[in-house]
Amino acid sequence: MNSNRAIVMYASLGFAIFLLILGIILKIHYFNILTNPVAAIAIFLIGALTPYGFYEYSQGQKIVEMERRLPDLLRDIAEYSNFGLPVSQALIRAGNNEYGHLTPLIKSIADKISVGTPVEEAVSSSEAEVHSQVIKRAFTVLRKATESGNNVSEVLRLISEFTGEIEVIREGRISEMKNFVLVMYVAFAVFFFVVLAIDLAFLPKVAESNFSPLGFSAQTVSSSTIERIFSGGIIVQGGSTGLMSGILKDGSFGTGAFFTGITLLVTVVALGIFGVL
């Protein structure tokens, strides 16, 4: 997974650089950092952050789904053990069930046990394939309980209840963070439309006169320069909103990068449609 992450990261960065070079060669206004640096930087960030962020976000969602189904897996293994099946047979039976993104992992363990690999070794080798601390801890406890020969079904039942409580806490936190994210996007939308109204209604009037709202003469600071500054402010605000909303969602920078790229994309497209980019 780390190698895949590096490949996606470098590919995203290369794609973003390619966009800038293409813009300079073809003299595309929005992509040309020499003639429109604000738009070019925004497009560079979109190209660099969106693919990488999407990869990280999708991997994070996959892990969340695996952790959500973990209590079901542990509960099934505990029930099989209660019926008198050894842990090895319980894991093989569980390998025939469906647990979402957790299914390939449990099938891998079941296949290893089926060909004669000891339960402890099969579970231990599969721990390295998991990028979730919750699942790793659960597998470690399962392996230790199997090695000690104690009441494995009772241990698994307790782990299942504990992981289920963790999932409830996480779902509650995500639900609370949704309110903060909504407030952030509403604030950004208000800021966006206020600045857009200034760009479309106020600055054209300034351009027709010699008055400058910044206290300089119109010859010193043109309305197009002010418009570009305002557009830059919108882009910075949009990127910050996307980054913070992604981090608040699940505490991951990858999710923040993905939300930043999407927010910047929507912002740049909207500014381009209204002709103020």
Backbone as CSV, one residue per row, in Angstrom:
resi,resn,N_x,N_y,N_z,CA_x,CA_y,CA_z,C_x,C_y,C_z
1,MET,0.829,-1.208,0.000,0.000,0.000,0.000,0.862,1.256,0.000
2,ASN,1.992,1.241,0.731,2.877,2.395,0.761,3.444,2.681,-0.619
3,SER,3.812,1.616,-1.364,4.329,1.807,-2.717,3.250,2.378,-3.629
4,ASN,2.020,1.904,-3.486,0.919,2.450,-4.283,0.686,3.919,-3.961
5,ARG,0.787,4.257,-2.681,0.608,5.651,-2.273,1.662,6.539,-2.918
6,ALA,2.907,6.072,-2.922,3.995,6.854,-3.527,3.771,7.022,-5.028
7,ILE,3.325,5.951,-5.690,3.071,6.024,-7.131,1.980,7.043,-7.434
8,VAL,0.886,6.988,-6.675,-0.224,7.924,-6.891,0.218,9.353,-6.609
9,MET,1.008,9.547,-5.560,1.458,10.890,-5.194,2.328,11.500,-6.288
10,TYR,3.305,10.723,-6.773,4.188,11.237,-7.826,3.439,11.418,-9.145
11,ALA,2.504,10.523,-9.425,1.711,10.659,-10.650,0.847,11.917,-10.597
12,SER,0.269,12.207,-9.433,-0.549,13.411,-9.278,0.294,14.664,-9.449
13,LEU,1.472,14.659,-8.833,2.368,15.808,-8.960,2.809,15.999,-10.409
14,GLY,3.132,14.900,-11.082,3.522,14.982,-12.487,2.395,15.496,-13.364
15,PHE,1.170,15.061,-13.073,0.013,15.522,-13.842,-0.198,17.020,-13.670
16,ALA,-0.026,17.506,-12.433,-0.196,18.935,-12.170,0.859,19.759,-12.900
17,ILE,2.100,19.299,-12.874,3.174,20.004,-13.592,2.914,19.986,-15.098
18,PHE,2.423,18.854,-15.586,2.098,18.741,-17.016,1.045,19.767,-17.424
19,LEU,0.040,19.988,-16.561,-0.995,20.970,-16.867,-0.409,22.370,-17.005
20,LEU,0.505,22.720,-16.085,1.114,24.047,-16.144,1.964,24.209,-17.402
21,ILE,2.770,23.199,-17.709,3.620,23.269,-18.908,2.764,23.355,-20.168
22,LEU,1.687,22.566,-20.195,0.784,22.590,-21.349,0.145,23.963,-21.509
23,GLY,-0.217,24.572,-20.378,-0.821,25.896,-20.434,0.120,26.943,-20.983
24,ILE,1.405,26.847,-20.610,2.398,27.801,-21.113,2.643,27.590,-22.605
25,ILE,2.758,26.323,-23.018,3.037,26.025,-24.431,1.871,26.446,-25.325
26,LEU,0.653,26.093,-24.912,-0.529,26.393,-25.726,-1.096,27.780,-25.456
27,LYS,-0.503,28.476,-24.493,-0.948,29.825,-24.122,-2.414,29.837,-23.703
28,ILE,-2.777,28.819,-22.897,-4.124,28.766,-22.331,-4.168,29.714,-21.138
29,HIS,-5.069,30.663,-21.162,-5.069,31.749,-20.177,-5.136,31.227,-18.745
30,TYR,-6.105,30.356,-18.463,-6.308,29.901,-17.093,-5.174,29.003,-16.597
31,PHE,-4.497,28.314,-17.508,-3.454,27.370,-17.123,-2.063,28.007,-17.125
32,ASN,-1.963,29.222,-17.633,-0.657,29.850,-17.813,-0.266,30.623,-16.563
33,ILE,0.741,30.129,-15.859,1.165,30.765,-14.621,1.811,32.120,-14.876
34,LEU,2.226,32.384,-16.106,2.862,33.662,-16.433,1.833,34.775,-16.599
35,THR,0.664,34.445,-17.116,-0.362,35.462,-17.356,-1.470,35.456,-16.311
36,ASN,-1.720,34.326,-15.670,-2.775,34.243,-14.656,-2.303,33.339,-13.522
37,PRO,-1.408,33.841,-12.673,-0.811,32.981,-11.638,-1.819,32.431,-10.638
38,VAL,-2.852,33.212,-10.310,-3.847,32.755,-9.327,-4.566,31.509,-9.831
39,ALA,-5.074,31.584,-11.057,-5.783,30.433,-11.627,-4.845,29.262,-11.846
40,ALA,-3.623,29.540,-12.296,-2.669,28.465,-12.578,-2.292,27.712,-11.307
41,ILE,-2.062,28.446,-10.220,-1.722,27.789,-8.951,-2.897,26.943,-8.463
42,ALA,-4.115,27.483,-8.597,-5.301,26.723,-8.184,-5.435,25.440,-8.993
43,ILE,-5.226,25.533,-10.303,-5.321,24.346,-11.160,-4.209,23.354,-10.835
44,PHE,-3.021,23.870,-10.515,-1.921,22.991,-10.105,-2.300,22.213,-8.841
45,LEU,-2.883,22.903,-7.865,-3.296,22.236,-6.624,-4.402,21.218,-6.884
46,ILE,-5.315,21.550,-7.793,-6.375,20.599,-8.137,-5.777,19.330,-8.731
47,GLY,-4.847,19.503,-9.672,-4.222,18.344,-10.304,-3.365,17.536,-9.358
48,ALA,-2.735,18.210,-8.380,-1.841,17.511,-7.459,-2.589,16.843,-6.314
49,LEU,-3.639,17.502,-5.816,-4.302,17.017,-4.606,-5.465,16.070,-4.873
50,THR,-6.220,16.305,-5.944,-7.446,15.525,-6.143,-7.191,14.034,-6.369
51,PRO,-6.322,13.628,-7.309,-6.099,12.175,-7.485,-5.502,11.520,-6.242
52,TYR,-4.490,12.169,-5.655,-3.870,11.606,-4.449,-4.870,11.556,-3.301
53,GLY,-5.616,12.653,-3.127,-6.603,12.683,-2.050,-7.694,11.651,-2.237
54,PHE,-8.114,11.442,-3.493,-9.142,10.432,-3.758,-8.637,9.043,-3.394
55,TYR,-7.380,8.761,-3.731,-6.805,7.452,-3.383,-6.787,7.268,-1.868
56,GLU,-6.308,8.287,-1.149,-6.239,8.190,0.305,-7.634,8.082,0.915
57,TYR,-8.567,8.849,0.376,-9.933,8.824,0.897,-10.578,7.463,0.674
58,SER,-10.403,6.896,-0.520,-10.987,5.583,-0.819,-10.375,4.496,0.054
59,GLN,-9.051,4.574,0.289,-8.407,3.603,1.168,-8.900,3.757,2.601
60,GLY,-9.082,4.997,3.025,-9.597,5.236,4.373,-11.008,4.712,4.547
61,GLN,-11.854,4.912,3.539,-13.222,4.399,3.600,-13.245,2.878,3.613
62,LYS,-12.302,2.278,2.904,-12.197,0.820,2.897,-11.860,0.306,4.295
63,ILE,-10.928,0.968,4.965,-10.551,0.561,6.321,-11.715,0.758,7.283
64,VAL,-12.435,1.872,7.126,-13.601,2.126,7.979,-14.635,1.020,7.815
65,GLU,-14.872,0.606,6.573,-15.831,-0.471,6.308,-15.355,-1.788,6.919
66,MET,-14.059,-2.054,6.847,-13.515,-3.269,7.449,-13.710,-3.255,8.963
67,GLU,-13.439,-2.120,9.585,-13.606,-2.018,11.036,-15.074,-2.110,11.430
68,ARG,-15.962,-1.627,10.560,-17.391,-1.691,10.851,-17.903,-3.133,10.832
69,ARG,-17.317,-3.972,9.977,-17.752,-5.363,9.886,-16.978,-6.288,10.821
70,LEU,-15.937,-5.776,11.473,-15.132,-6.613,12.371,-15.954,-7.242,13.492
71,PRO,-16.844,-6.498,14.180,-17.650,-7.142,15.229,-18.470,-8.321,14.717
72,ASP,-18.992,-8.227,13.490,-19.764,-9.338,12.919,-18.885,-10.573,12.744
73,LEU,-17.665,-10.362,12.252,-16.737,-11.480,12.063,-16.409,-12.146,13.393
74,LEU,-16.061,-11.346,14.379,-15.692,-11.904,15.683,-16.874,-12.613,16.334
75,ARG,-18.059,-12.050,16.163,-19.253,-12.664,16.737,-19.532,-14.020,16.093
76,ASP,-19.354,-14.111,14.786,-19.582,-15.388,14.100,-18.571,-16.445,14.543
77,ILE,-17.300,-16.050,14.656,-16.274,-17.005,15.103,-16.573,-17.475,16.520
78,ALA,-17.024,-16.550,17.388,-17.368,-16.916,18.764,-18.530,-17.905,18.791
79,GLU,-19.532,-17.685,17.937,-20.679,-18.598,17.898,-20.268,-19.976,17.389
80,TYR,-19.405,-20.017,16.372,-18.919,-21.307,15.888,-18.158,-22.042,16.987
81,SER,-17.380,-21.291,17.765,-16.620,-21.905,18.861,-17.552,-22.424,19.944
82,ASN,-18.647,-21.709,20.192,-19.616,-22.163,21.190,-20.263,-23.482,20.794
83,PHE,-20.359,-23.742,19.506,-20.935,-24.996,19.023,-19.944,-26.150,19.074
84,GLY,-18.748,-25.887,19.582,-17.763,-26.949,19.755,-16.711,-27.030,18.677
85,LEU,-16.749,-26.125,17.698,-15.738,-26.142,16.645,-14.430,-25.535,17.151
86,PRO,-13.291,-26.103,16.790,-12.016,-25.461,17.122,-11.883,-24.150,16.353
87,VAL,-10.972,-23.301,16.813,-10.809,-21.982,16.194,-10.453,-22.106,14.714
88,SER,-9.647,-23.106,14.379,-9.251,-23.282,12.977,-10.470,-23.521,12.093
89,GLN,-11.370,-24.406,12.526,-12.571,-24.680,11.744,-13.530,-23.494,11.756
90,ALA,-13.562,-22.782,12.878,-14.416,-21.591,12.958,-13.971,-20.531,11.955
91,LEU,-12.666,-20.360,11.818,-12.138,-19.392,10.851,-12.417,-19.835,9.417
92,ILE,-12.316,-21.144,9.160,-12.609,-21.652,7.815,-14.084,-21.437,7.481
93,ARG,-14.963,-21.690,8.463,-16.391,-21.450,8.241,-16.648,-19.962,7.984
94,ALA,-15.982,-19.111,8.765,-16.161,-17.665,8.593,-15.674,-17.204,7.222
95,GLY,-14.683,-17.913,6.671,-14.174,-17.561,5.349,-15.192,-17.740,4.244
96,ASN,-16.261,-18.489,4.514,-17.318,-18.681,3.518,-18.404,-17.615,3.608
97,ASN,-18.322,-16.752,4.613,-19.321,-15.703,4.797,-18.878,-14.415,4.103
98,GLU,-19.783,-13.461,4.069,-19.515,-12.171,3.426,-19.384,-11.082,4.496
99,TYR,-18.245,-10.384,4.484,-17.990,-9.307,5.448,-17.496,-8.040,4.745
100,GLY,-18.004,-7.775,3.564,-17.606,-6.570,2.853,-16.130,-6.593,2.487
101,HIS,-15.452,-5.472,2.739,-14.025,-5.369,2.416,-13.163,-6.242,3.329
102,LEU,-13.755,-6.754,4.396,-13.018,-7.647,5.290,-12.973,-9.078,4.752
103,THR,-13.825,-9.378,3.774,-13.917,-10.740,3.242,-12.602,-11.271,2.677
104,PRO,-11.874,-10.518,1.826,-10.609,-11.060,1.292,-9.607,-11.422,2.380
105,LEU,-9.587,-10.656,3.460,-8.637,-10.927,4.541,-8.980,-12.227,5.257
106,ILE,-10.243,-12.413,5.611,-10.624,-13.620,6.335,-10.547,-14.840,5.421
107,LYS,-10.811,-14.657,4.115,-10.646,-15.768,3.174,-9.179,-16.166,3.060
108,SER,-8.288,-15.168,3.101,-6.853,-15.459,3.044,-6.423,-16.280,4.256
109,ILE,-6.934,-15.906,5.432,-6.613,-16.664,6.648,-7.168,-18.077,6.552
110,ALA,-8.419,-18.193,6.094,-9.050,-19.512,5.978,-8.306,-20.399,4.985
111,ASP,-7.845,-19.820,3.884,-7.100,-20.604,2.884,-5.778,-21.106,3.454
112,LYS,-5.106,-20.272,4.223,-3.836,-20.683,4.824,-4.048,-21.825,5.815
113,ILE,-5.129,-21.720,6.599,-5.418,-22.778,7.574,-5.798,-24.069,6.851
114,SER,-6.517,-23.942,5.739,-6.969,-25.122,4.993,-5.811,-25.952,4.453
115,VAL,-4.684,-25.304,4.163,-3.526,-26.033,3.622,-2.557,-26.459,4.722
116,GLY,-2.982,-26.322,5.981,-2.180,-26.836,7.081,-1.405,-25.816,7.879
117,THR,-1.537,-24.540,7.585,-0.836,-23.510,8.357,-1.476,-23.384,9.730
118,PRO,-0.697,-23.354,10.803,-1.273,-23.177,12.139,-2.057,-21.873,12.241
119,VAL,-3.081,-21.878,13.094,-3.935,-20.700,13.241,-3.121,-19.478,13.629
120,GLU,-2.217,-19.651,14.613,-1.425,-18.521,15.090,-0.598,-17.908,13.969
121,GLU,0.013,-18.759,13.154,0.853,-18.263,12.059,0.011,-17.612,10.966
122,ALA,-1.143,-18.195,10.659,-2.012,-17.633,9.616,-2.527,-16.256,10.013
123,VAL,-2.935,-16.135,11.278,-3.440,-14.844,11.759,-2.315,-13.824,11.835
124,SER,-1.146,-14.263,12.323,-0.002,-13.356,12.465,0.455,-12.813,11.113
125,SER,0.514,-13.665,10.101,0.952,-13.216,8.775,-0.049,-12.260,8.144
126,SER,-1.320,-12.423,8.499,-2.342,-11.544,7.927,-2.368,-10.180,8.600
127,GLU,-1.835,-10.091,9.819,-1.793,-8.805,10.513,-0.992,-7.785,9.722
128,ALA,0.074,-8.236,9.052,0.925,-7.318,8.285,0.197,-6.753,7.072
129,GLU,-0.871,-7.423,6.622,-1.611,-6.965,5.449,-2.655,-5.920,5.801
130,VAL,-2.873,-5.711,7.098,-3.929,-4.808,7.549,-3.323,-3.465,7.942
131,HIS,-3.972,-2.375,7.545,-3.510,-1.033,7.896,-4.493,-0.381,8.863
132,SER,-5.040,-1.186,9.748,-5.962,-0.697,10.766,-5.494,-1.189,12.125
133,GLN,-5.258,-0.254,13.035,-4.803,-0.641,14.367,-5.879,-1.415,15.124
134,VAL,-7.143,-1.085,14.888,-8.235,-1.790,15.568,-8.247,-3.262,15.169
135,ILE,-8.136,-3.543,13.873,-8.147,-4.927,13.395,-6.884,-5.650,13.840
136,LYS,-5.750,-4.976,13.812,-4.500,-5.600,14.250,-4.585,-6.011,15.713
137,ARG,-5.128,-5.133,16.556,-5.253,-5.467,17.985,-6.195,-6.645,18.181
138,ALA,-7.308,-6.662,17.438,-8.263,-7.765,17.561,-7.621,-9.085,17.146
139,PHE,-6.856,-9.071,16.062,-6.182,-10.286,15.606,-5.097,-10.717,16.587
140,THR,-4.425,-9.752,17.196,-3.394,-10.088,18.184,-4.012,-10.785,19.388
141,VAL,-5.141,-10.247,19.861,-5.831,-10.876,20.996,-6.321,-12.265,20.614
142,LEU,-6.856,-12.408,19.388,-7.311,-13.719,18.919,-6.153,-14.713,18.895
143,ARG,-5.024,-14.264,18.404,-3.851,-15.154,18.316,-3.367,-15.550,19.707
144,LYS,-3.303,-14.590,20.622,-2.846,-14.882,21.981,-3.814,-15.817,22.703
145,ALA,-5.124,-15.585,22.493,-6.116,-16.451,23.134,-6.027,-17.870,22.598
146,THR,-5.773,-18.010,21.308,-5.624,-19.341,20.707,-4.384,-20.041,21.237
147,GLU,-3.296,-19.290,21.377,-2.056,-19.875,21.886,-2.199,-20.331,23.331
148,SER,-2.939,-19.552,24.138,-3.078,-19.900,25.554,-4.072,-21.031,25.773
149,GLY,-4.990,-21.234,24.822,-5.959,-22.312,24.939,-7.091,-22.015,25.896
150,ASN,-7.276,-20.746,26.274,-8.364,-20.380,27.173,-9.695,-20.366,26.426
151,ASN,-10.727,-19.865,27.105,-12.063,-19.815,26.511,-12.072,-18.787,25.377
152,VAL,-11.768,-19.249,24.172,-11.621,-18.340,23.033,-12.943,-17.664,22.692
153,SER,-14.050,-18.400,22.775,-15.342,-17.831,22.398,-15.711,-16.648,23.287
154,GLU,-15.408,-16.754,24.584,-15.710,-15.651,25.500,-14.826,-14.442,25.202
155,VAL,-13.560,-14.710,24.906,-12.640,-13.618,24.557,-13.114,-12.912,23.296
156,LEU,-13.510,-13.679,22.292,-13.976,-13.093,21.035,-15.260,-12.299,21.232
157,ARG,-16.113,-12.784,22.114,-17.352,-12.051,22.390,-17.048,-10.693,23.006
158,LEU,-16.095,-10.668,23.932,-15.715,-9.404,24.570,-15.073,-8.449,23.560
159,ILE,-14.220,-8.993,22.684,-13.594,-8.150,21.660,-14.657,-7.591,20.719
160,SER,-15.628,-8.428,20.369,-16.693,-7.991,19.476,-17.479,-6.835,20.088
161,GLU,-17.790,-6.953,21.371,-18.519,-5.882,22.051,-17.681,-4.606,22.122
162,PHE,-16.388,-4.768,22.400,-15.503,-3.612,22.518,-15.358,-2.882,21.182
163,THR,-15.122,-3.634,20.111,-14.986,-3.007,18.793,-16.304,-2.385,18.339
164,GLY,-17.414,-3.001,18.731,-18.716,-2.414,18.411,-18.907,-1.077,19.098
165,GLU,-18.453,-0.972,20.362,-18.542,0.299,21.087,-17.651,1.358,20.451
166,ILE,-16.473,0.953,19.986,-15.584,1.894,19.293,-16.261,2.442,18.041
167,GLU,-16.949,1.565,17.326,-17.627,1.986,16.097,-18.753,2.963,16.404
168,VAL,-19.482,2.724,17.495,-20.563,3.637,17.883,-20.003,5.015,18.223
169,ILE,-18.876,5.037,18.948,-18.239,6.310,19.301,-17.791,7.052,18.052
170,ARG,-17.206,6.334,17.110,-16.741,6.971,15.878,-17.911,7.520,15.068
171,GLU,-18.986,6.755,14.965,-20.148,7.230,14.218,-20.720,8.485,14.867
172,GLY,-20.710,8.523,16.209,-21.187,9.713,16.909,-20.318,10.924,16.630
173,ARG,-19.002,10.708,16.604,-18.077,11.811,16.317,-18.275,12.325,14.898
174,ILE,-18.423,11.413,13.937,-18.633,11.820,12.548,-19.924,12.621,12.418
175,SER,-20.951,12.192,13.127,-22.228,12.896,13.076,-22.101,14.308,13.635
176,GLU,-21.316,14.460,14.720,-21.106,15.786,15.300,-20.291,16.677,14.363
177,MET,-19.286,16.111,13.721,-18.424,16.894,12.836,-19.163,17.376,11.593
178,LYS,-20.218,16.664,11.198,-20.979,17.080,10.018,-21.553,18.476,10.202
179,ASN,-21.957,18.811,11.433,-22.504,20.138,11.693,-21.446,21.216,11.497
180,PHE,-20.224,20.968,11.992,-19.140,21.931,11.819,-18.793,22.098,10.339
181,VAL,-18.746,20.987,9.618,-18.428,21.043,8.189,-19.491,21.836,7.437
182,LEU,-20.756,21.615,7.786,-21.846,22.341,7.136,-21.723,23.840,7.378
183,VAL,-21.406,24.226,8.620,-21.236,25.648,8.948,-20.095,26.251,8.135
184,MET,-18.993,25.514,7.992,-17.846,26.009,7.232,-18.205,26.246,5.769
185,TYR,-18.934,25.321,5.165,-19.290,25.478,3.755,-20.331,26.583,3.553
186,VAL,-21.231,26.745,4.512,-22.198,27.846,4.422,-21.472,29.184,4.505
187,ALA,-20.507,29.289,5.438,-19.727,30.521,5.563,-18.947,30.803,4.281
188,PHE,-18.382,29.759,3.691,-17.640,29.949,2.440,-18.571,30.384,1.312
189,ALA,-19.770,29.791,1.250,-20.726,30.160,0.203,-21.129,31.629,0.328
190,VAL,-21.351,32.087,1.570,-21.693,33.496,1.790,-20.547,34.394,1.339
191,PHE,-19.324,34.044,1.747,-18.146,34.817,1.353,-18.003,34.841,-0.166
192,PHE,-18.217,33.696,-0.788,-18.073,33.586,-2.245,-19.043,34.519,-2.963
193,PHE,-20.313,34.488,-2.583,-21.313,35.278,-3.299,-21.183,36.772,-3.004
194,VAL,-20.724,37.116,-1.797,-20.496,38.533,-1.495,-19.373,39.091,-2.366
195,VAL,-18.253,38.364,-2.416,-17.128,38.814,-3.238,-17.505,38.794,-4.717
196,LEU,-18.271,37.795,-5.125,-18.702,37.716,-6.524,-19.581,38.913,-6.883
197,ALA,-20.454,39.307,-5.956,-21.304,40.476,-6.201,-20.464,41.739,-6.345
198,ILE,-19.413,41.845,-5.525,-18.509,43.000,-5.644,-17.816,42.992,-6.997
199,ASP,-17.342,41.814,-7.410,-16.642,41.703,-8.694,-17.545,42.072,-9.870
200,LEU,-18.803,41.635,-9.820,-19.689,41.798,-10.971,-20.423,43.134,-10.985
201,ALA,-20.737,43.667,-9.809,-21.556,44.883,-9.750,-20.765,46.137,-9.400
202,PHE,-19.788,46.006,-8.498,-19.106,47.196,-7.996,-17.872,47.552,-8.816
203,LEU,-17.024,46.557,-9.087,-15.762,46.845,-9.776,-15.951,47.384,-11.196
204,PRO,-16.952,46.921,-11.959,-17.151,47.538,-13.284,-17.437,49.035,-13.207
205,LYS,-18.154,49.458,-12.151,-18.410,50.885,-11.971,-17.121,51.630,-11.658
206,VAL,-16.247,50.968,-10.880,-14.962,51.577,-10.549,-14.128,51.765,-11.809
207,ALA,-14.194,50.769,-12.694,-13.402,50.839,-13.927,-13.838,51.994,-14.820
208,GLU,-15.106,52.416,-14.696,-15.607,53.502,-15.531,-15.219,54.871,-15.001
209,SER,-14.703,54.904,-13.780,-14.326,56.177,-13.166,-12.856,56.166,-12.818
210,ASN,-12.397,57.255,-12.261,-11.008,57.341,-11.814,-10.876,57.037,-10.338
211,PHE,-11.963,56.554,-9.717,-11.936,56.270,-8.286,-11.432,54.859,-8.041
212,SER,-10.611,54.706,-7.033,-10.126,53.379,-6.639,-10.541,53.104,-5.213
213,PRO,-11.171,51.984,-4.909,-11.623,51.671,-3.556,-10.487,51.448,-2.588
214,LEU,-9.269,51.295,-3.066,-8.141,51.077,-2.168,-7.414,52.369,-1.834
215,GLY,-7.905,53.488,-2.352,-7.289,54.758,-2.029,-6.219,55.179,-3.001
216,PHE,-5.942,54.387,-4.038,-4.974,54.734,-5.062,-5.712,55.207,-6.306
217,SER,-4.974,55.792,-7.199,-5.587,56.215,-8.454,-5.905,54.995,-9.302
218,ALA,-6.857,55.116,-10.183,-7.251,53.990,-11.032,-6.125,53.564,-11.939
219,GLN,-5.203,54.522,-12.252,-4.088,54.153,-13.095,-3.077,53.296,-12.341
220,THR,-3.021,53.476,-11.003,-2.062,52.721,-10.194,-2.556,51.302,-9.934
221,VAL,-3.812,51.171,-9.529,-4.400,49.863,-9.245,-5.644,49.707,-10.104
222,SER,-5.605,48.861,-11.084,-6.742,48.678,-11.979,-7.790,47.792,-11.327
223,SER,-9.008,47.890,-11.843,-10.087,47.060,-11.306,-9.823,45.584,-11.566
224,SER,-9.136,45.267,-12.672,-8.816,43.867,-12.957,-7.850,43.300,-11.923
225,THR,-6.934,44.150,-11.437,-6.011,43.701,-10.389,-6.764,43.419,-9.099
226,ILE,-7.674,44.326,-8.752,-8.486,44.128,-7.543,-9.345,42.877,-7.693
227,GLU,-9.901,42.697,-8.882,-10.724,41.508,-9.152,-9.914,40.235,-8.971
228,ARG,-8.677,40.263,-9.434,-7.820,39.086,-9.307,-7.466,38.820,-7.845
229,ILE,-7.269,39.895,-7.079,-6.990,39.736,-5.649,-8.185,39.103,-4.952
230,PHE,-9.388,39.592,-5.274,-10.595,39.024,-4.679,-10.766,37.555,-5.071
231,SER,-10.500,37.251,-6.342,-10.604,35.860,-6.795,-9.606,34.976,-6.058
232,GLY,-8.397,35.512,-5.846,-7.401,34.768,-5.069,-7.870,34.513,-3.653
233,GLY,-8.539,35.517,-3.055,-9.078,35.329,-1.708,-10.127,34.237,-1.659
234,ILE,-10.989,34.192,-2.685,-12.002,33.137,-2.751,-11.347,31.769,-2.872
235,ILE,-10.319,31.674,-3.711,-9.638,30.393,-3.912,-8.951,29.934,-2.631
236,VAL,-8.284,30.857,-1.938,-7.626,30.506,-0.673,-8.654,30.063,0.359
237,GLN,-9.770,30.799,0.442,-10.820,30.440,1.389,-11.419,29.079,1.047
238,GLY,-11.630,28.824,-0.244,-12.176,27.533,-0.656,-11.242,26.387,-0.337
239,GLY,-9.949,26.574,-0.625,-8.980,25.529,-0.307,-8.891,25.260,1.180
240,SER,-8.910,26.320,1.991,-8.846,26.157,3.449,-10.086,25.449,3.972
241,THR,-11.238,25.812,3.426,-12.487,25.164,3.845,-12.469,23.675,3.517
242,GLY,-12.023,23.339,2.316,-11.946,21.930,1.931,-10.986,21.149,2.799
243,LEU,-9.813,21.735,3.079,-8.818,21.045,3.898,-9.337,20.785,5.301
244,MET,-9.903,21.813,5.935,-10.382,21.659,7.307,-11.584,20.720,7.382
245,SER,-12.475,20.784,6.400,-13.645,19.898,6.431,-13.231,18.444,6.278
246,GLY,-12.223,18.183,5.437,-11.743,16.811,5.274,-11.079,16.285,6.527
247,ILE,-10.255,17.128,7.161,-9.574,16.705,8.388,-10.578,16.490,9.511
248,LEU,-11.581,17.372,9.611,-12.597,17.209,10.647,-13.422,15.949,10.425
249,LYS,-13.575,15.545,9.178,-14.411,14.374,8.881,-13.846,13.103,9.492
250,ASP,-12.562,12.823,9.259,-11.989,11.594,9.804,-10.555,11.748,10.287
251,GLY,-10.076,12.995,10.399,-8.735,13.214,10.933,-7.617,12.843,9.994
252,SER,-7.914,12.672,8.716,-6.909,12.238,7.749,-6.538,13.385,6.817
253,PHE,-5.220,13.583,6.613,-4.777,14.604,5.669,-5.171,14.223,4.244
254,GLY,-5.184,12.924,3.938,-5.582,12.488,2.608,-7.005,12.907,2.278
255,THR,-7.913,12.743,3.240,-9.287,13.198,3.036,-9.331,14.705,2.877
256,GLY,-8.511,15.409,3.682,-8.430,16.860,3.551,-7.942,17.278,2.180
257,ALA,-6.949,16.560,1.643,-6.432,16.865,0.305,-7.508,16.641,-0.755
258,PHE,-8.268,15.565,-0.613,-9.330,15.271,-1.578,-10.413,16.347,-1.548
259,PHE,-10.847,16.725,-0.349,-11.875,17.755,-0.221,-11.358,19.104,-0.704
260,THR,-10.059,19.368,-0.480,-9.463,20.609,-0.976,-9.509,20.654,-2.492
261,GLY,-9.105,19.552,-3.133,-9.124,19.496,-4.592,-10.516,19.685,-5.162
262,ILE,-11.512,19.030,-4.556,-12.888,19.143,-5.051,-13.418,20.560,-4.857
263,THR,-13.169,21.141,-3.672,-13.644,22.500,-3.404,-12.987,23.505,-4.340
264,LEU,-11.682,23.345,-4.566,-10.985,24.234,-5.497,-11.523,24.078,-6.917
265,LEU,-11.809,22.844,-7.313,-12.341,22.600,-8.656,-13.675,23.312,-8.847
266,VAL,-14.575,23.157,-7.880,-15.885,23.818,-7.962,-15.709,25.334,-7.971
267,THR,-14.798,25.830,-7.126,-14.569,27.275,-7.040,-14.028,27.838,-8.344
268,VAL,-13.015,27.171,-8.908,-12.410,27.647,-10.155,-13.418,27.601,-11.299
269,VAL,-14.190,26.532,-11.383,-15.201,26.428,-12.443,-16.241,27.538,-12.299
270,ALA,-16.688,27.784,-11.056,-17.684,28.837,-10.825,-17.130,30.212,-11.186
271,LEU,-15.899,30.490,-10.777,-15.286,31.777,-11.118,-15.108,31.918,-12.624
272,GLY,-14.741,30.808,-13.280,-14.594,30.847,-14.731,-15.912,31.098,-15.434
273,ILE,-17.003,30.488,-14.941,-18.321,30.681,-15.549,-18.758,32.141,-15.444
274,PHE,-18.501,32.753,-14.275,-18.891,34.151,-14.074,-17.881,35.132,-14.667
275,GLY,-16.768,34.600,-15.192,-15.804,35.447,-15.876,-14.964,36.322,-14.982
276,VAL,-14.716,35.886,-13.747,-13.919,36.703,-12.823,-12.668,35.962,-12.369
277,LEU,-12.278,34.912,-13.068,-11.092,34.145,-12.678,-9.839,34.820,-13.225
